[in-house]
């Protein structure tokens, strides 16, 4: 019997594969396939690359396909020569790009784009938080104070999204979903990609390369970081980049914490150069309780939960079953990871 291993029993209930999804995966396979459903709790935190449990490693031995949350090197070793395709339920692949993976012996797919809709909504909420002054309202409420001063002063930062510019660093599944949500509200969406390519119809303008990155920093009222973390993007929003950002602009990071220099960001926020920052990701995670970001009134912190949605498993299961059909028929897989580019 050919075997597919489902290692998706995440210890966090919202991310644990439901029974109906297991049934859909089973139904997508011919009769000469078996599905091993791991019962050992998995840890999908971050990119989900914890070491393989003995139960899972035993099941992977002799298996042809492994579906987990991140791909630890132990899985590739246990799979040996029979393992042909591995899929990660996470979008980030940084932790999975081990020397074993980079040898390119197996096909590697991820879940890029699956998290786009909820994160796009989260980003819209983060922009509204600062655009409409909800940060002032929350602070006033905490003090039981009818605090109108920041709303009514002549130079109030409270504004409409219409007429603003939203810059989006990275036009993958998340970046496109952000653009689709802000443009109907009247914002101008500018997208940035490392290299020229199809931007689709979601953005008003596409810029590329270092020159394009600098222009998007200078023009954006709201800068959304949605690039994958790679050696080329790690630390790309540092002191120089923050200095190029428009006075009074807002930084939103829903990508990875290592892309933004948190020390430089704290300085930019304390000095008043930025209106605020909405952050869902950090380096390290959890964010240490003594980190200065916790104490800044112009920072909105969410604990890496912008992707949470009950709709995840429908999209994820559809991706897995479509790729099963493609794999069995010898067609190219969706979301095949570029091992050299790192996403």
C-alpha positions as CSV (number, residue, x, y, z in Angstrom):
1,X,0.0,0.0,0.0
2,X,1.2,3.5,-0.8
3,X,0.9,5.8,2.2
4,X,0.2,9.4,3.0
5,X,0.9,10.7,6.6
6,X,-1.3,13.5,8.0
7,X,0.6,15.1,10.9
8,X,-1.8,17.9,11.6
9,X,-3.1,17.2,15.1
10,X,-2.0,20.7,16.3
11,X,-2.1,21.2,20.1
12,X,-3.9,24.5,19.4
13,X,-7.6,23.5,18.8
14,X,-8.3,26.0,16.0
15,X,-5.3,24.6,14.0
16,X,-6.0,20.9,14.6
17,X,-7.4,19.1,11.5
18,X,-11.1,18.2,11.9
19,X,-12.5,14.8,11.1
20,X,-14.3,15.9,7.9
21,X,-11.0,17.2,6.5
22,X,-9.4,13.8,7.1
23,X,-12.3,12.2,5.3
24,X,-11.9,14.5,2.3
25,X,-8.2,13.6,2.0
26,X,-9.0,9.9,2.2
27,X,-11.7,10.3,-0.4
28,X,-9.2,12.0,-2.8
29,X,-6.9,8.9,-2.9
30,X,-7.3,5.6,-4.8
31,X,-8.0,2.3,-2.9
32,X,-4.3,1.3,-3.0
33,X,-3.4,4.2,-0.7
34,X,-3.6,4.3,3.1
35,X,-3.8,7.4,5.3
36,X,-2.0,7.5,8.6
37,X,-3.5,10.2,10.9
38,X,-1.1,11.1,13.6
39,X,-2.5,11.2,17.1
40,X,0.5,12.7,18.8
41,X,0.0,16.5,19.3
42,X,1.9,18.6,16.9
43,X,3.3,22.1,17.5
44,X,2.6,24.5,14.6
45,X,3.8,27.6,16.3
46,X,5.8,29.8,14.0
47,X,6.6,27.8,11.0
48,X,5.9,24.6,12.9
49,X,9.3,22.8,12.6
50,X,9.5,20.9,15.9
51,X,11.2,17.5,15.8
52,X,9.2,14.5,14.6
53,X,7.6,12.3,17.2
54,X,8.4,8.6,17.3
55,X,4.8,7.7,16.1
56,X,5.1,10.1,13.2
57,X,8.6,9.0,12.2
58,X,7.6,5.4,12.2
59,X,4.6,6.2,10.0
60,X,6.8,8.2,7.6
61,X,9.2,5.3,7.1
62,X,8.0,3.8,3.8
63,X,5.5,6.6,3.2
64,X,5.3,8.5,-0.1
65,X,3.6,11.7,1.1
66,X,3.9,13.7,4.3
67,X,1.6,16.5,5.3
68,X,2.5,18.4,8.4
69,X,3.0,21.8,9.9
70,X,6.6,22.6,8.8
71,X,9.0,19.9,7.7
72,X,11.7,19.0,10.2
73,X,14.8,17.3,8.9
74,X,13.9,14.1,10.9
75,X,10.9,13.6,8.6
76,X,13.1,13.7,5.4
77,X,15.5,11.2,7.0
78,X,12.8,8.9,8.2
79,X,11.1,9.0,4.7
80,X,14.3,7.8,3.0
81,X,14.0,6.9,-0.7
82,X,10.2,6.4,-0.6
83,X,9.2,9.9,0.4
84,X,8.4,11.9,-2.8
85,X,6.3,14.9,-1.7
86,X,6.0,16.9,1.6
87,X,3.5,19.6,2.3
88,X,3.4,22.2,5.1
89,X,0.2,23.6,6.5
90,X,2.3,26.8,7.3
91,X,2.9,29.6,4.8
92,X,6.4,30.4,6.1
93,X,9.1,27.9,5.1
94,X,12.2,29.4,6.6
95,X,12.6,26.8,9.3
96,X,11.9,24.0,6.8
97,X,14.7,25.0,4.5
98,X,17.3,22.7,6.1
99,X,20.3,21.2,4.3
100,X,18.3,18.0,3.9
101,X,15.4,19.9,2.2
102,X,17.8,22.0,0.0
103,X,19.1,18.8,-1.6
104,X,15.9,18.9,-3.6
105,X,15.1,15.2,-3.3
106,X,11.4,15.7,-2.6
107,X,8.7,18.1,-3.9
108,X,7.9,20.7,-1.2
109,X,4.7,22.6,-1.2
110,X,3.4,25.1,1.4
111,X,0.2,26.9,2.3
112,X,1.0,30.4,0.9
113,X,-2.2,32.3,0.1
114,X,-4.4,30.2,2.4
115,X,-4.1,32.7,5.2
116,X,-4.6,35.7,2.9
117,X,-8.3,36.5,3.6
118,X,-8.2,36.7,7.4
119,X,-4.9,38.5,7.5
120,X,-6.2,40.9,4.9
121,X,-9.1,41.7,7.2
122,X,-6.8,42.0,10.2
123,X,-4.6,44.5,8.3
124,X,-7.7,46.5,7.4
125,X,-8.7,46.6,11.1
126,X,-5.2,47.7,12.1
127,X,-5.3,50.5,9.6
128,X,-8.7,51.6,10.8
129,X,-7.4,51.5,14.4
130,X,-5.1,54.3,13.7
131,X,-7.0,56.1,11.0
132,X,-10.1,56.6,13.1
133,X,-8.3,57.1,16.4
134,X,-9.4,53.9,18.1
135,X,-6.1,53.9,20.0
136,X,-7.1,57.2,21.6
137,X,-10.6,55.8,22.4
138,X,-9.2,52.7,24.1
139,X,-6.8,54.7,26.2
140,X,-9.5,57.1,27.3
141,X,-11.8,54.2,28.1
142,X,-9.1,52.5,30.2
143,X,-9.0,55.8,32.3
144,X,-12.8,56.2,32.3
145,X,-12.2,59.5,30.6
146,X,-14.2,61.3,28.0
147,X,-11.0,62.1,26.1
148,X,-11.8,64.2,23.0
149,X,-8.7,66.3,22.8
150,X,-6.7,64.1,20.3
151,X,-9.8,64.0,18.0
152,X,-10.6,67.7,18.0
153,X,-7.3,69.4,17.8
154,X,-6.4,71.2,14.6
155,X,-3.6,68.8,13.7
156,X,-5.5,65.6,14.6
157,X,-4.0,62.4,13.1
158,X,-7.6,61.0,12.8
159,X,-8.4,60.8,9.1
160,X,-10.2,58.9,6.4
161,X,-8.7,55.9,4.5
162,X,-10.1,57.4,1.3
163,X,-7.3,59.4,-0.3
164,X,-4.5,57.7,1.6
165,X,-1.8,55.6,0.1
166,X,-1.3,52.0,1.3
167,X,2.1,50.6,0.5
168,X,2.3,46.8,0.4
169,X,5.8,45.2,0.6
170,X,5.2,41.8,-0.9
171,X,2.4,40.9,-3.4
172,X,1.8,37.3,-2.5
173,X,-1.5,36.0,-1.2
174,X,-1.5,38.3,1.8
175,X,-0.5,41.4,0.0
176,X,-3.1,40.9,-2.7
177,X,-5.8,40.4,-0.1
178,X,-4.8,43.6,1.6
179,X,-5.1,45.6,-1.6
180,X,-8.5,44.1,-2.4
181,X,-9.8,45.4,0.9
182,X,-8.3,48.9,1.0
183,X,-9.0,50.0,-2.6
184,X,-12.8,49.9,-2.3
185,X,-12.5,52.3,0.6
186,X,-10.8,54.8,-1.7
187,X,-7.2,54.2,-0.8
188,X,-4.4,54.0,-3.4
189,X,-2.6,50.7,-3.2
190,X,1.1,50.5,-4.3
191,X,2.7,47.1,-4.3
192,X,6.4,46.2,-4.1
193,X,8.1,43.1,-5.4
194,X,11.7,42.2,-5.5
195,X,11.6,41.5,-9.2
196,X,9.3,42.7,-12.0
197,X,6.4,40.4,-12.6
198,X,2.6,40.2,-12.9
199,X,1.0,42.4,-10.2
200,X,-2.5,41.4,-11.2
201,X,-5.3,44.0,-11.0
202,X,-5.3,44.3,-7.2
203,X,-2.9,47.3,-7.0
204,X,-2.9,50.7,-8.6
205,X,0.8,50.6,-9.1
206,X,3.7,48.1,-8.9
207,X,7.2,49.1,-8.0
208,X,10.3,46.9,-7.9
209,X,13.8,46.7,-6.6
210,X,15.6,49.0,-4.2
211,X,14.5,52.2,-5.9
212,X,10.9,51.0,-5.8
213,X,11.2,50.1,-2.1
214,X,12.5,53.5,-1.3
215,X,9.6,55.2,-3.2
216,X,7.0,53.1,-1.4
217,X,8.5,54.0,2.0
218,X,8.4,57.7,1.1
219,X,4.8,57.7,-0.3
220,X,2.9,55.4,2.0
221,X,0.5,56.6,4.8
222,X,0.2,53.0,5.8
223,X,3.1,50.6,5.1
224,X,2.1,46.9,5.2
225,X,5.0,44.4,5.5
226,X,3.9,41.1,3.9
227,X,7.1,39.7,2.4
228,X,8.4,36.2,3.3
229,X,11.4,36.2,5.6
230,X,14.5,35.3,3.6
231,X,18.2,36.3,3.9
232,X,17.3,39.2,1.5
233,X,14.4,40.5,3.5
234,X,15.6,39.9,7.0
235,X,16.1,43.3,8.7
236,X,15.0,45.2,5.6
237,X,12.9,47.7,7.7
238,X,15.8,49.1,9.7
239,X,16.7,52.6,10.9
240,X,17.4,53.9,7.3
241,X,14.1,52.5,6.0
242,X,12.1,53.9,8.9
243,X,13.7,57.2,8.4
244,X,12.5,57.3,4.8
245,X,8.9,56.7,5.9
246,X,6.5,59.6,5.7
247,X,6.1,61.7,8.8
248,X,3.0,60.5,10.7
249,X,2.7,57.2,8.8
250,X,1.8,53.8,10.2
251,X,3.8,50.6,10.0
252,X,1.9,47.3,9.9
253,X,3.8,44.0,10.1
254,X,2.0,40.7,9.5
255,X,5.0,38.9,7.9
256,X,7.8,37.9,10.3
257,X,9.3,39.7,13.2
258,X,12.9,39.5,11.9
259,X,12.0,41.7,8.9
260,X,11.7,44.8,11.1
261,X,14.4,46.1,13.4
262,X,12.5,46.5,16.7
263,X,15.1,48.7,18.3
264,X,15.0,51.2,15.5
265,X,11.2,51.0,15.4
266,X,10.9,51.8,19.1
267,X,13.0,54.9,18.5
268,X,10.9,56.0,15.6
269,X,7.7,55.6,17.6
270,X,9.1,57.3,20.7
271,X,10.4,60.2,18.6
272,X,7.0,60.8,17.0
273,X,8.2,60.2,13.4
274,X,5.6,57.4,13.0
275,X,1.9,57.8,13.9
276,X,1.9,54.2,15.1
277,X,2.7,50.6,14.5
278,X,0.4,47.5,14.4
279,X,2.4,44.3,15.0
280,X,1.3,40.7,14.8
281,X,4.8,39.1,14.6
282,X,7.9,39.6,16.7
283,X,11.5,38.4,17.2
284,X,11.5,36.5,19.5
285,X,8.1,35.1,20.1
286,X,6.4,35.4,22.6
287,X,7.4,39.0,22.9
288,X,9.3,39.3,26.3
289,X,7.2,41.0,29.0
290,X,9.9,43.7,29.5
291,X,10.1,44.7,25.9
292,X,9.6,48.4,25.4
293,X,7.0,47.8,22.6
294,X,4.5,46.8,25.3
295,X,4.6,50.2,26.9
296,X,4.2,52.4,23.9
297,X,0.7,54.0,23.6
298,X,1.0,54.2,19.8
299,X,1.5,50.4,19.3
300,X,-1.2,47.8,18.6
301,X,0.1,44.3,19.5
302,X,-1.6,41.1,18.5
303,X,0.1,37.8,19.5
304,X,0.7,36.3,16.1
305,X,-3.0,35.5,15.6
306,X,-3.9,37.6,12.4
307,X,-4.4,34.3,10.4
308,X,-6.9,32.8,12.8
309,X,-10.2,31.8,11.2
310,X,-12.6,28.9,11.3
311,X,-12.6,29.0,7.5
312,X,-8.9,27.9,7.3
313,X,-9.6,24.1,7.0
314,X,-11.9,24.4,4.0
315,X,-9.3,26.2,2.0
316,X,-6.4,24.1,3.3
317,X,-8.2,20.9,2.6
318,X,-9.1,22.0,-0.9
319,X,-5.4,22.8,-1.6
320,X,-4.3,19.4,-0.3
321,X,-6.8,17.4,-2.2
322,X,-6.2,19.4,-5.4
323,X,-2.5,18.7,-5.1
324,X,-3.2,15.0,-4.4
325,X,-5.0,14.9,-7.8
326,X,-2.2,16.8,-9.5
327,X,0.4,14.5,-7.9
328,X,-1.3,11.3,-9.0
329,X,-1.8,12.6,-12.5
330,X,1.8,13.9,-12.8
331,X,0.8,17.5,-13.2
332,X,2.7,20.4,-11.5
333,X,1.7,21.0,-7.9
334,X,0.3,24.3,-6.6
335,X,2.5,26.3,-4.1
336,X,5.7,24.5,-5.0
337,X,8.4,26.2,-2.9
338,X,11.4,27.7,-4.7
339,X,14.2,26.4,-2.6
340,X,16.7,29.0,-3.8
341,X,14.4,32.0,-3.3
342,X,13.2,30.7,0.0
343,X,9.4,31.0,-0.5
